[in-house]
Amino acid sequence: MTSLRSMAARLPFPSSARWLLPVVLVLLFLAILIWLPWQARQMESNERQEQLIADTLWVEQTIRFQLGRHEEDLKSVANEILAGASVKRLHERMASELKTGLELKRVMWVTPEHDVAASSDEAPPAVAMLSAPSREAAERARLSRNGVYADPAPQPAYPSGTPGAMMMDYHYPLYRGATYLGTLVATYQLSAILEEMVPWWFAQDNQVTLLDRDDRILARRAAAGPGHGVYTHKRALDLPGAVVTLMTDSVKTAPKLLPNLLVGSVIVLALALLWSLLALWGHISRRLEAEEALRQQMAFRTAMENSLVTGLRARDLEGRITYVNPAFCQMVGYSEEDLVGRSPPMPYWAPEVMAEYQHRLQNVLQGTVTPEFETIFQRPDGTRIPVLIFEAPLVDNDGRHTGWMGSILDISDRKRIEELNREHQEKLQASSRLATMGEIASMLAHELNQPLAAISSYTTGALNLLARPGVDPATLKPALEQAGTQARRAGQIIRSVHEFVRKREPARHDEDVATMIDSIRALIEMQARPHQASLQIALPADLPRVRADRIMIEQVLLNLARNGIEAMAAVPLARRVLRIEATHDAAAGQVAVNVIDNGHGIPQDVAERLFSPFFSTKAQGMGMGLNICRTAIEFHGGTLTHRDNPQGGTIFTFTLPASQVTTEK
């Protein structure tokens, strides 16, 4: 061991190696001194950028939430319009909307003719002055039957507005059944949106701007001066129909390196411990504040979700349930512990629709989902509940698709109401048939009197012949055959009436249009005979069958024919011709039936209310005939319309879905 030490002591140690380690350590130390401020600057820059993104997302959600609240309020105003509220009531209701949201500058009801039917303004103009994008949005809303935002545009010259201000209109279409009543227009001033919806603390640190689809400035709020373009973020507002982007530009500049690295190094070395303690204290303080803010947000979110009556359910990409709210648990009868983490099949799936569930699950696993559908859930006690489900993708901050969020509504009450409405419509249709038969009762007696009188005459003649001696029985055959023919004619009339008034459940089958017309032809001719009107029927030989309930369509034909015959009561005899035609539209898959009269036509004021319940131009009419006819046709998925006859009179047209089975001629 001693010899080894002596040998090692005599080995030469190069002088360059002696300085290498200190130089490396000094260079490393200098590198650390240079790297630390740069890294701190980089971290601070990243932190500011992340905070700006989070705050921008929060502001965007706040704006969208407020706009969504206005959309719900406008739907309630629309319901009042459809319920027939007065103009004064609508003005007060619209004016109250402006008080709850200062970003709203005007609410008005614009008719299809662009007239202002009601407005929040004290003295609105008679004709709505809408920008070109607003008019396009109104048309899109009419076609889609959903609310649509218009691209922002300068304010037209309007009494209650600020000329030249950038405005954005929201159009909510108004439909009463299939009748389009115009749109409910809410006008937002974009600068007011920034003033009212962007928090003051956020505006003190950032310049907030709204941009259009071409990044042109629509409105800007710069409470603390212009931004420096260092920390910016854009977030598109999710507005159906319009492209508006929220852009934030922080007034903060990028952190700077220390001006003198050597002096900074001494200061850093001297205050390293204190800085570490202060940095740790600041980090802990910020962390505690962030945790407290997170707890408050979570408490707020939990309270909001617990107060909802809509069930919420989140699933991952494999179909496992990751979240449910109390409303969903109450709806299906299972606790959160029973559902969260559960993989399909779910305990609330009903056996009779299990195949449907499996099919939808496969679509979800493949990345596709039906946004809205109805199905049935089953509670533990076996109770079935109909539900309406809306599903949308869940996306994290990085834009990755992580699952699906579903909103579930219990529609049991709606189904019961639909069933009551269906039963009510059936009762109205039965009442209408009975009323129709009441109107033709006298004509029916007259029609039956003729074959019965003929039968009596033929049988009396046959008895007289039998009383004569030597009469050949063969001579009685023509009289008896004629009596049988008249008896069958009377029976056919009775069967037609019985089939027409018989109460039954609606059932759609493949029916022949010609057969349906023939079955009520006797009833139509009975109504036409007192008015000295004639009936013409023109049907193409290749007319396909229709998918329809025969009795309901026969009632529609009889009502339309009766109206047409009565409309021709005052025209010359040569023009009293009722014509029934039919055409086939192969592209649309429909058969159109036209009932054409040559009567006095329908005045414009009557045409506007023609299909309204309880409206009638007849002194003894109930005003339900055409309304029931339209309901029956819409039940089949068709439409009932009318137009003027170029030769004078009216043409009523209704469409029915064509069947795949053709009629053999």
MARLUMMAR-321530 format. One record per residue (C-alpha): x, y, z; residue number from 1. Coordinates in Angstrom, 2 decimals, always signed. Layout:
<nodes>
        X        Y        Z    n
        X        Y        Z  NUM
...
</nodes>
This chain:
<nodes>
        X        Y        Z    n
    +0.00    +0.00    +0.00    1
    +2.83    +2.41    +0.85    2
    +4.55    +1.68    -2.45    3
    +1.38    +2.39    -4.36    4
    +1.00    +5.77    -2.69    5
    +4.58    +6.67    -3.47    6
    +4.16    +5.64    -7.06    7
    +1.01    +7.72    -7.41    8
    +2.76   +10.73    -5.89    9
    +5.50   +10.49    -8.45   10
    +3.07   +10.38   -11.41   11
    +2.98   +13.74   -13.32   12
    -0.36   +15.75   -13.10   13
    -0.83   +18.05   -16.10   14
    -1.32   +21.77   -15.31   15
    -4.24   +22.07   -17.78   16
    -6.14   +19.44   -15.83   17
    -5.62   +21.42   -12.64   18
    -7.59   +24.42   -14.06   19
   -10.14   +22.42   -15.98   20
   -12.43   +21.63   -13.06   21
   -12.52   +25.22   -11.63   22
   -13.09   +26.65   -15.12   23
   -15.89   +24.20   -15.75   24
   -17.43   +25.04   -12.38   25
   -17.15   +28.80   -13.04   26
   -18.60   +28.44   -16.50   27
   -21.36   +26.29   -15.10   28
   -22.03   +28.87   -12.39   29
   -22.12   +31.68   -14.99   30
   -24.33   +29.62   -17.21   31
   -26.69   +29.06   -14.30   32
   -26.65   +32.80   -13.49   33
   -27.55   +33.58   -17.09   34
   -30.05   +30.73   -17.45   35
   -31.95   +31.41   -14.26   36
   -33.15   +34.95   -15.20   37
   -33.98   +33.83   -18.71   38
   -35.88   +30.80   -17.42   39
   -37.68   +32.94   -14.87   40
   -38.64   +35.35   -17.64   41
   -39.81   +32.49   -19.82   42
   -41.86   +30.94   -17.02   43
   -43.46   +34.26   -16.17   44
   -44.26   +34.81   -19.83   45
   -45.87   +31.37   -20.08   46
   -47.79   +31.92   -16.88   47
   -49.14   +35.24   -18.11   48
   -50.16   +33.67   -21.40   49
   -51.91   +30.75   -19.69   50
   -53.70   +33.09   -17.29   51
   -54.81   +35.24   -20.21   52
   -56.19   +32.18   -22.03   53
   -58.07   +31.02   -18.94   54
   -59.50   +34.49   -18.29   55
   -60.44   +34.89   -21.95   56
   -62.27   +31.55   -21.90   57
   -64.10   +32.65   -18.75   58
   -65.12   +35.97   -20.33   59
   -66.26   +34.17   -23.51   60
   -68.37   +31.78   -21.47   61
   -69.81   +34.71   -19.51   62
   -70.82   +36.50   -22.73   63
   -72.31   +33.34   -24.21   64
   -74.20   +32.58   -20.98   65
   -75.69   +36.09   -20.94   66
   -76.66   +35.85   -24.62   67
   -78.18   +32.44   -23.94   68
   -80.23   +33.93   -21.11   69
   -81.54   +36.57   -23.51   70
   -82.38   +33.83   -26.01   71
   -84.51   +32.05   -23.39   72
   -86.23   +35.32   -22.50   73
   -86.99   +35.93   -26.18   74
   -88.54   +32.47   -26.44   75
   -90.93   +33.41   -23.63   76
   -91.81   +36.63   -25.52   77
   -92.42   +34.51   -28.63   78
   -94.76   +32.28   -26.65   79
   -96.74   +35.36   -25.59   80
   -96.99   +36.44   -29.24   81
   -98.24   +32.98   -30.26   82
  -100.69   +33.10   -27.32   83
  -102.19   +36.30   -28.78   84
  -100.89   +38.93   -26.34   85
  -101.86   +42.53   -27.07   86
   -99.45   +45.01   -28.67   87
   -99.34   +46.99   -25.44   88
   -98.47   +43.90   -23.45   89
   -95.78   +42.96   -25.97   90
   -94.31   +46.49   -25.84   91
   -94.09   +46.35   -22.04   92
   -92.59   +42.86   -22.16   93
   -89.99   +43.87   -24.75   94
   -89.12   +47.09   -22.91   95
   -88.49   +45.10   -19.71   96
   -85.94   +42.98   -21.59   97
   -83.92   +46.14   -22.34   98
   -83.87   +47.01   -18.66   99
   -82.44   +43.64   -17.64  100
   -79.67   +43.79   -20.24  101
   -78.20   +47.15   -21.23  102
   -76.43   +45.51   -24.15  103
   -79.86   +45.01   -25.73  104
   -80.90   +48.12   -27.69  105
   -84.11   +46.98   -29.30  106
   -86.57   +44.07   -29.43  107
   -89.22   +43.97   -32.12  108
   -91.56   +41.61   -33.92  109
   -91.11   +41.84   -37.70  110
   -93.82   +40.29   -39.87  111
   -93.08   +38.39   -43.11  112
   -93.89   +41.63   -44.95  113
   -91.13   +43.41   -42.93  114
   -93.70   +45.41   -40.96  115
   -93.05   +46.10   -37.27  116
   -95.96   +44.43   -35.40  117
   -94.61   +45.24   -31.89  118
   -91.45   +46.85   -30.54  119
   -89.69   +47.96   -27.39  120
   -89.49   +51.48   -28.87  121
   -92.08   +54.03   -27.86  122
   -92.61   +55.14   -31.46  123
   -91.35   +52.38   -33.78  124
   -91.43   +52.83   -37.55  125
   -94.03   +50.98   -39.57  126
   -91.40   +49.11   -41.62  127
   -88.39   +47.38   -40.10  128
   -85.07   +48.78   -41.33  129
   -82.75   +45.78   -41.27  130
   -79.24   +45.48   -42.62  131
   -78.49   +43.04   -45.44  132
   -76.87   +40.47   -43.08  133
   -79.89   +40.77   -40.78  134
   -82.29   +40.05   -43.61  135
   -80.25   +37.01   -44.62  136
   -80.29   +35.79   -41.02  137
   -84.07   +36.21   -40.90  138
   -84.42   +33.98   -43.96  139
   -82.11   +31.35   -42.44  140
   -84.14   +31.44   -39.24  141
   -87.35   +30.98   -41.24  142
   -85.99   +27.95   -43.09  143
   -84.36   +26.27   -40.06  144
   -87.04   +27.29   -37.54  145
   -84.24   +27.99   -35.05  146
   -82.74   +31.17   -33.64  147
   -79.98   +32.66   -35.85  148
   -77.54   +35.54   -35.28  149
   -76.77   +37.93   -38.11  150
   -73.26   +39.05   -38.94  151
   -72.63   +42.46   -37.29  152
   -73.29   +45.51   -39.42  153
   -73.47   +49.30   -38.90  154
   -76.68   +50.59   -37.34  155
   -79.15   +51.85   -39.99  156
   -80.89   +55.14   -39.37  157
   -83.28   +54.10   -36.59  158
   -85.10   +56.40   -34.12  159
   -83.82   +54.73   -30.95  160
   -80.38   +53.72   -32.15  161
   -76.97   +55.30   -32.60  162
   -76.30   +55.75   -36.35  163
   -73.12   +54.01   -37.44  164
   -72.76   +51.83   -34.31  165
   -71.95   +48.18   -34.92  166
   -75.04   +46.13   -34.17  167
   -75.81   +42.42   -34.23  168
   -79.36   +41.13   -34.68  169
   -80.70   +37.85   -33.30  170
   -83.71   +36.41   -35.17  171
   -86.08   +33.92   -33.55  172
   -88.72   +32.59   -36.02  173
   -92.38   +32.63   -35.07  174
   -94.51   +29.71   -36.27  175
   -98.09   +28.91   -35.39  176
   -98.30   +25.39   -36.69  177
   -97.10   +25.65   -40.28  178
   -97.90   +29.36   -40.53  179
   -94.89   +31.66   -40.50  180
   -95.61   +34.82   -38.48  181
   -92.27   +36.56   -38.92  182
   -89.28   +36.86   -36.57  183
   -88.61   +38.21   -33.13  184
   -85.54   +40.45   -33.58  185
   -83.23   +41.38   -30.70  186
   -80.56   +44.00   -31.53  187
   -77.30   +44.05   -29.56  188
   -74.78   +46.90   -29.60  189
   -71.36   +45.24   -29.66  190
   -69.63   +48.02   -27.71  191
   -72.29   +47.66   -25.00  192
   -71.62   +43.90   -24.86  193
   -67.99   +44.65   -23.95  194
   -68.99   +47.35   -21.46  195
   -71.66   +45.29   -19.71  196
   -70.36   +41.71   -19.91  197
   -66.56   +42.07   -19.55  198
   -65.59   +42.38   -15.83  199
   -63.84   +45.61   -14.83  200
   -60.85   +43.78   -13.37  201
   -60.26   +42.01   -16.68  202
   -60.61   +45.23   -18.67  203
   -58.00   +46.92   -16.41  204
   -55.36   +44.43   -17.53  205
   -56.36   +43.76   -21.11  206
   -57.55   +45.42   -24.27  207
   -60.70   +43.55   -25.34  208
   -61.77   +43.54   -29.00  209
   -64.57   +41.92   -31.02  210
   -63.57   +40.93   -34.58  211
   -65.61   +39.79   -37.59  212
   -64.83   +36.85   -39.84  213
   -62.19   +38.94   -41.68  214
   -60.54   +40.11   -38.40  215
   -61.96   +43.60   -38.81  216
   -62.60   +45.46   -35.56  217
   -66.26   +45.58   -34.57  218
   -65.91   +47.00   -31.04  219
   -63.07   +47.60   -28.58  220
   -62.68   +48.30   -24.88  221
   -59.29   +49.60   -23.67  222
   -59.83   +50.85   -20.12  223
   -56.09   +50.68   -19.30  224
   -54.80   +51.73   -22.70  225
   -53.87   +49.74   -25.80  226
   -52.36   +46.28   -25.54  227
   -48.71   +45.60   -26.33  228
   -49.30   +42.58   -28.56  229
   -47.14   +40.33   -26.36  230
   -49.85   +38.28   -24.69  231
   -52.87   +37.82   -26.94  232
   -55.58   +35.22   -27.37  233
   -58.55   +34.77   -29.68  234
   -61.70   +32.89   -28.81  235
   -64.63   +32.48   -31.20  236
   -68.07   +33.14   -29.70  237
   -70.32   +30.18   -30.38  238
   -73.12   +32.11   -32.09  239
   -75.29   +30.17   -34.56  240
   -75.25   +31.95   -37.90  241
   -72.61   +34.61   -37.12  242
   -68.82   +34.65   -36.83  243
   -67.64   +36.92   -34.02  244
   -64.25   +36.46   -32.36  245
   -63.25   +37.71   -28.91  246
   -59.62   +38.90   -28.87  247
   -57.74   +39.92   -25.72  248
   -54.42   +41.82   -25.75  249
   -52.69   +42.26   -22.39  250
   -51.30   +45.66   -21.46  251
   -48.37   +43.89   -19.80  252
   -45.01   +43.77   -21.53  253
   -42.58   +40.88   -21.65  254
   -40.38   +40.43   -18.55  255
   -36.86   +41.86   -19.02  256
   -33.50   +40.40   -18.10  257
   -31.47   +42.22   -15.44  258
   -29.45   +45.07   -17.04  259
   -26.19   +43.99   -15.44  260
   -25.71   +40.25   -15.05  261
   -22.71   +40.62   -12.71  262
   -24.48   +43.01   -10.38  263
   -27.54   +40.90   -10.67  264
   -25.51   +37.81    -9.79  265
   -24.25   +39.41    -6.58  266
   -27.77   +40.55    -5.70  267
   -29.18   +37.14    -6.50  268
   -26.51   +35.39    -4.41  269
   -27.03   +37.80    -1.51  270
   -30.80   +37.68    -1.58  271
   -31.17   +34.12    -2.75  272
   -32.48   +32.84    +0.53  273
   -34.81   +35.79    +1.07  274
   -36.01   +35.58    -2.52  275
   -36.60   +31.86    -2.11  276
   -38.66   +32.45    +1.01  277
   -40.60   +35.28    -0.60  278
   -41.12   +33.29    -3.78  279
   -42.29   +30.31    -1.75  280
   -44.62   +32.52    +0.28  281
   -45.99   +34.16    -2.88  282
   -46.45   +30.79    -4.54  283
   -48.23   +29.41    -1.49  284
   -50.44   +32.51    -1.30  285
   -51.34   +32.26    -4.97  286
   -51.93   +28.55    -4.60  287
   -54.22   +29.08    -1.62  288
   -56.09   +31.81    -3.47  289
   -56.40   +29.59    -6.53  290
   -57.61   +26.69    -4.40  291
   -60.15   +28.92    -2.68  292
   -61.36   +30.26    -6.02  293
   -61.55   +26.70    -7.33  294
   -63.53   +25.61    -4.27  295
   -65.94   +28.51    -4.76  296
   -66.35   +27.70    -8.43  297
   -66.87   +24.02    -7.66  298
   -69.42   +24.89    -4.97  299
   -71.22   +27.20    -7.39  300
   -71.16   +24.60   -10.14  301
   -72.35   +21.86    -7.78  302
   -75.21   +24.02    -6.48  303
   -76.21   +24.93   -10.04  304
   -76.15   +21.30   -11.22  305
   -78.04   +20.10    -8.14  306
   -80.78   +22.65    -8.80  307
   -81.34   +21.47   -12.36  308
   -84.32   +19.30   -13.25  309
   -82.48   +18.20   -16.38  310
   -80.43   +15.04   -15.99  311
   -76.74   +15.29   -16.87  312
   -74.60   +12.30   -17.77  313
   -70.97   +12.25   -18.95  314
   -69.36    +9.24   -20.63  315
   -65.82    +8.56   -21.77  316
   -64.87    +7.32   -25.21  317
   -65.45    +3.68   -24.13  318
   -68.96    +4.33   -22.87  319
   -68.18    +4.33   -19.13  320
   -70.14    +6.81   -17.03  321
   -67.83    +9.42   -15.50  322
   -70.40   +11.83   -14.04  323
   -74.10   +12.07   -13.21  324
   -76.04   +14.80   -11.43  325
   -78.78   +14.26    -8.79  326
   -81.55   +14.94   -11.33  327
   -80.35   +12.03   -13.48  328
   -80.09    +9.72   -10.45  329
   -83.62   +10.63    -9.40  330
   -84.83   +10.09   -12.96  331
   -83.47    +6.52   -13.30  332
   -83.75    +5.52    -9.63  333
   -80.07    +4.65    -9.09  334
   -77.50    +6.40    -6.88  335
   -74.34    +8.07    -8.11  336
   -72.25    +5.27    -6.59  337
   -74.22    +2.70    -8.63  338
   -73.63    +4.55   -11.93  339
   -70.23    +6.29   -11.95  340
   -67.59    +3.99   -13.42  341
   -70.23    +1.63   -14.80  342
   -69.66    +0.17   -18.28  343
   -72.47    -0.87   -20.67  344
   -74.96    -2.45   -20.44  345
   -76.46    +0.06   -18.02  346
   -78.96    -0.99   -15.31  347
   -81.52    +1.56   -16.54  348
   -81.65    +0.14   -20.09  349
   -85.09    -1.30   -20.87  350
   -85.04    -4.86   -22.32  351
   -87.40    -4.04   -25.22  352
   -85.02    -1.38   -26.61  353
   -81.75    -3.11   -25.76  354
   -80.88    -3.52   -29.45  355
   -81.32    +0.22   -29.97  356
   -79.00    +0.95   -27.01  357
   -76.33    -1.39   -28.37  358
   -76.56    +0.19   -31.82  359
   -76.15    +3.71   -30.40  360
   -73.26    +2.55   -28.22  361
   -71.45    +1.19   -31.28  362
   -71.90    +4.55   -33.00  363
   -70.48    +6.32   -29.93  364
   -67.44    +4.03   -29.86  365
   -66.90    +4.79   -33.55  366
   -66.90    +8.53   -32.82  367
   -70.39    +9.39   -34.08  368
   -73.41   +10.24   -32.00  369
   -77.02   +11.25   -32.62  370
   -77.34   +14.81   -31.26  371
   -81.01   +14.37   -30.28  372
   -83.18   +11.28   -29.92  373
   -85.99    +9.78   -27.84  374
   -85.79    +6.48   -25.98  375
   -87.04    +4.69   -22.86  376
   -85.34    +4.22   -19.47  377
   -86.32    +1.64   -16.84  378
   -86.29    +2.23   -13.10  379
   -85.45    -0.52   -10.57  380
   -89.17    -1.11    -9.95  381
   -89.74    -1.75   -13.66  382
   -91.36    +1.61   -14.40  383
   -90.67    +2.87   -17.96  384
   -90.09    +6.57   -18.52  385
   -89.80    +8.18   -21.97  386
   -86.81   +10.52   -22.21  387
   -85.38   +13.00   -24.72  388
   -81.56   +12.94   -24.91  389
   -79.25   +15.64   -26.26  390
   -75.57   +14.68   -26.59  391
   -72.50   +16.73   -27.46  392
   -68.75   +15.94   -27.47  393
   -66.55   +16.75   -24.46  394
   -63.32   +18.50   -25.46  395
   -60.45   +19.33   -23.09  396
   -58.26   +22.46   -23.13  397
   -55.96   +20.90   -25.71  398
   -58.83   +20.27   -28.10  399
   -58.82   +16.50   -27.53  400
   -62.11   +14.65   -27.64  401
   -62.44   +12.93   -24.25  402
   -66.05   +11.77   -24.19  403
   -69.70   +12.75   -24.48  404
   -71.97   +14.90   -22.33  405
   -75.69   +14.18   -22.41  406
   -78.69   +16.20   -21.22  407
   -81.71   +14.02   -20.45  408
   -85.30   +15.29   -20.15  409
   -88.19   +13.29   -18.73  410
   -90.94   +13.73   -21.34  411
   -93.63   +11.66   -19.63  412
   -95.89   +14.69   -19.25  413
   -95.36   +15.67   -22.88  414
   -96.27   +12.18   -24.05  415
   -99.46   +12.25   -21.97  416
  -100.39   +15.62   -23.46  417
   -99.72   +14.30   -26.97  418
  -101.97   +11.32   -26.29  419
  -104.73   +13.60   -24.97  420
  -104.38   +15.79   -28.07  421
  -104.61   +12.74   -30.29  422
  -107.78   +11.55   -28.54  423
  -109.21   +15.07   -28.79  424
  -108.54   +15.18   -32.52  425
  -110.20   +11.79   -32.96  426
  -113.30   +13.05   -31.11  427
  -113.37   +16.18   -33.28  428
  -113.12   +14.08   -36.43  429
  -115.91   +11.79   -35.26  430
  -118.05   +14.83   -34.40  431
  -117.33   +16.31   -37.80  432
  -118.41   +13.08   -39.51  433
  -121.64   +12.99   -37.50  434
  -122.28   +16.66   -38.27  435
  -121.72   +15.95   -41.95  436
  -124.15   +13.06   -41.85  437
  -126.68   +15.30   -40.08  438
  -126.46   +17.74   -42.97  439
  -127.06   +15.02   -45.57  440
  -129.73   +13.12   -43.59  441
  -132.61   +14.55   -45.63  442
  -130.79   +13.80   -48.88  443
  -130.11   +10.27   -47.61  444
  -133.83    +9.76   -46.95  445
  -134.59   +10.94   -50.48  446
  -131.97    +8.59   -51.96  447
  -133.34    +5.61   -50.02  448
  -136.94    +6.48   -50.92  449
  -136.27    +5.96   -54.63  450
  -134.94    +2.34   -54.46  451
  -137.55    +1.42   -51.81  452
  -140.38    +2.82   -53.98  453
  -139.01    +0.90   -56.97  454
  -138.85    -2.32   -54.92  455
  -142.47    -1.80   -53.83  456
  -143.59    -1.23   -57.42  457
  -141.79    -4.31   -58.78  458
  -143.04    -6.62   -56.03  459
  -146.62    -5.30   -56.38  460
  -146.48    -5.93   -60.12  461
  -145.13    -9.44   -59.54  462
  -147.99   -10.21   -57.11  463
  -150.55    -8.93   -59.61  464
  -149.11   -11.21   -62.29  465
  -149.21   -14.17   -59.93  466
  -152.90   -13.47   -59.29  467
  -153.67   -14.01   -62.96  468
  -154.35   -17.60   -64.03  469
  -151.87   -19.31   -66.31  470
  -149.05   -16.85   -65.79  471
  -145.60   -18.18   -66.68  472
  -143.22   -17.76   -63.67  473
  -140.46   -16.75   -66.08  474
  -142.28   -13.49   -66.76  475
  -141.67   -12.52   -63.10  476
  -137.88   -12.76   -63.44  477
  -137.22    -9.20   -64.82  478
  -139.32    -7.57   -62.12  479
  -137.64    -9.57   -59.36  480
  -134.16    -8.81   -60.78  481
  -134.97    -5.09   -60.82  482
  -136.22    -5.29   -57.24  483
  -132.97    -7.01   -56.20  484
  -130.90    -4.33   -57.96  485
  -132.73    -1.57   -56.11  486
  -132.31    -3.44   -52.80  487
  -128.54    -3.71   -53.37  488
  -128.46    +0.03   -54.20  489
  -130.17    +0.87   -50.91  490
  -127.80    -1.45   -49.03  491
  -124.75    +0.19   -50.63  492
  -125.96    +3.63   -49.48  493
  -126.47    +2.32   -45.93  494
  -123.00    +0.68   -45.89  495
  -121.34    +3.90   -47.11  496
  -122.91    +5.88   -44.30  497
  -122.06    +3.20   -41.72  498
  -118.41    +3.03   -42.79  499
  -118.14    +6.82   -42.76  500
  -119.45    +7.39   -39.21  501
  -118.06    +4.22   -37.60  502
  -115.60    +5.09   -34.76  503
  -112.24    +3.39   -35.14  504
  -108.55    +3.81   -34.36  505
  -106.50    +5.54   -37.07  506
  -104.54    +2.98   -39.08  507
  -102.51    +3.73   -42.18  508
  -102.44    +1.18   -44.99  509
  -101.64    +1.13   -48.69  510
  -104.85    +2.52   -50.20  511
  -106.02    +3.14   -53.78  512
  -107.12    +6.75   -54.36  513
  -109.72    +5.70   -56.94  514
  -111.25    +3.18   -54.51  515
  -111.51    +5.79   -51.76  516
  -113.26    +8.22   -54.12  517
  -115.64    +5.52   -55.36  518
  -116.61    +4.58   -51.79  519
  -117.93    +8.10   -51.09  520
  -119.02    +8.93   -54.61  521
  -122.65    +8.22   -53.75  522
  -122.46   +10.62   -50.79  523
  -120.89   +13.35   -52.94  524
  -123.52   +12.93   -55.66  525
  -126.27   +13.09   -53.04  526
  -124.92   +16.48   -51.93  527
  -124.50   +17.65   -55.53  528
  -128.01   +16.71   -56.71  529
  -129.95   +19.44   -54.81  530
  -127.55   +22.04   -56.23  531
  -127.80   +20.54   -59.76  532
  -124.01   +20.12   -59.80  533
  -122.10   +17.36   -61.59  534
  -119.02   +15.43   -60.52  535
  -115.97   +14.74   -62.74  536
  -113.10   +12.48   -61.68  537
  -109.77   +12.41   -63.57  538
  -107.16    +9.97   -62.26  539
  -104.09    +8.76   -64.19  540
  -103.92    +5.06   -64.89  541
  -100.47    +4.67   -63.26  542
  -101.34    +6.53   -60.05  543
   -99.62    +4.70   -57.15  544
  -101.28    +3.77   -53.90  545
  -100.92    +6.07   -50.90  546
  -100.05    +5.33   -47.30  547
  -103.15    +6.59   -45.51  548
  -106.05    +6.01   -43.15  549
  -108.94    +5.47   -45.57  550
  -111.76    +6.84   -43.40  551
  -109.85   +10.03   -42.51  552
  -109.03   +10.74   -46.18  553
  -112.61   +10.00   -47.21  554
  -113.79   +12.55   -44.62  555
  -111.35   +15.13   -46.05  556
  -112.59   +14.48   -49.59  557
  -116.24   +14.68   -48.52  558
  -115.73   +17.96   -46.64  559
  -113.81   +19.57   -49.51  560
  -116.37   +18.35   -52.05  561
  -119.28   +19.69   -49.97  562
  -117.57   +23.10   -49.66  563
  -116.94   +23.20   -53.40  564
  -120.55   +22.25   -54.25  565
  -121.97   +24.88   -51.90  566
  -119.58   +27.50   -53.34  567
  -121.12   +26.95   -56.82  568
  -124.74   +27.45   -55.70  569
  -124.96   +30.92   -57.29  570
  -123.10   +30.26   -60.57  571
  -124.80   +29.28   -63.87  572
  -125.80   +25.62   -64.21  573
  -123.25   +24.97   -66.97  574
  -120.40   +25.89   -64.60  575
  -121.58   +23.79   -61.64  576
  -118.95   +21.11   -62.16  577
  -116.87   +19.71   -59.29  578
  -113.66   +18.11   -60.51  579
  -111.37   +15.77   -58.56  580
  -107.89   +15.19   -60.03  581
  -104.70   +13.49   -58.81  582
  -101.03   +13.66   -59.86  583
   -97.90   +11.78   -58.80  584
   -94.62   +13.54   -57.92  585
   -92.06   +10.73   -58.09  586
   -89.15   +12.93   -56.94  587
   -90.96   +13.95   -53.74  588
   -92.58   +10.54   -53.28  589
   -96.05   +12.12   -52.95  590
   -99.49   +11.98   -54.54  591
  -101.34   +15.32   -54.82  592
  -105.17   +15.35   -54.94  593
  -106.94   +18.48   -56.27  594
  -110.60   +19.33   -55.52  595
  -111.58   +22.05   -58.03  596
  -114.77   +24.12   -58.07  597
  -115.99   +26.97   -60.28  598
  -117.58   +28.93   -57.45  599
  -117.24   +32.44   -56.13  600
  -113.67   +31.99   -54.83  601
  -112.25   +32.95   -51.42  602
  -111.73   +36.64   -50.47  603
  -108.31   +37.64   -49.11  604
  -109.56   +38.44   -45.60  605
  -111.27   +35.04   -45.39  606
  -108.24   +33.20   -46.81  607
  -106.02   +34.47   -43.98  608
  -108.24   +32.78   -41.37  609
  -109.54   +29.90   -43.45  610
  -107.89   +27.14   -41.40  611
  -108.39   +28.79   -38.00  612
  -110.51   +26.82   -35.50  613
  -114.12   +28.02   -35.07  614
  -113.95   +30.36   -38.08  615
  -116.74   +29.83   -40.61  616
  -118.49   +31.83   -43.31  617
  -121.64   +29.71   -42.97  618
  -124.44   +30.81   -40.66  619
  -124.80   +27.30   -39.21  620
  -121.15   +26.27   -39.50  621
  -118.99   +25.31   -36.50  622
  -115.74   +26.43   -38.15  623
  -113.98   +23.08   -37.58  624
  -114.24   +21.40   -41.02  625
  -111.14   +22.75   -42.74  626
  -109.16   +22.79   -39.49  627
  -109.88   +19.09   -38.98  628
  -109.06   +18.40   -42.63  629
  -105.66   +20.04   -42.29  630
  -104.97   +18.17   -39.02  631
  -105.85   +14.87   -40.70  632
  -103.56   +15.56   -43.67  633
  -100.68   +16.68   -41.42  634
  -101.17   +13.45   -39.42  635
  -100.19   +11.66   -42.66  636
   -97.14   +13.90   -43.17  637
   -98.74   +15.90   -45.99  638
  -100.00   +19.47   -46.47  639
  -103.39   +21.03   -47.26  640
  -103.29   +24.26   -49.31  641
  -105.59   +26.28   -51.55  642
  -105.21   +28.66   -54.46  643
  -107.42   +30.52   -56.90  644
  -108.79   +28.66   -59.93  645
  -107.74   +30.56   -63.09  646
  -111.23   +29.81   -64.55  647
  -112.91   +31.11   -61.40  648
  -113.37   +29.36   -58.10  649
  -110.89   +27.62   -55.80  650
  -108.49   +24.67   -55.98  651
  -107.85   +22.78   -52.74  652
  -104.79   +20.51   -52.86  653
  -103.63   +17.96   -50.30  654
  -100.61   +15.65   -50.52  655
  -100.14   +12.11   -49.23  656
   -97.01    +9.91   -49.14  657
   -96.91    +7.51   -52.05  658
   -96.70    +3.82   -51.23  659
   -94.09    +1.50   -52.68  660
   -96.92    -0.79   -53.86  661
   -98.46    +0.41   -57.13  662
  -102.13    +0.17   -58.02  663
  -102.96    -2.43   -60.68  664
  -105.39    -1.13   -63.26  665
</nodes>
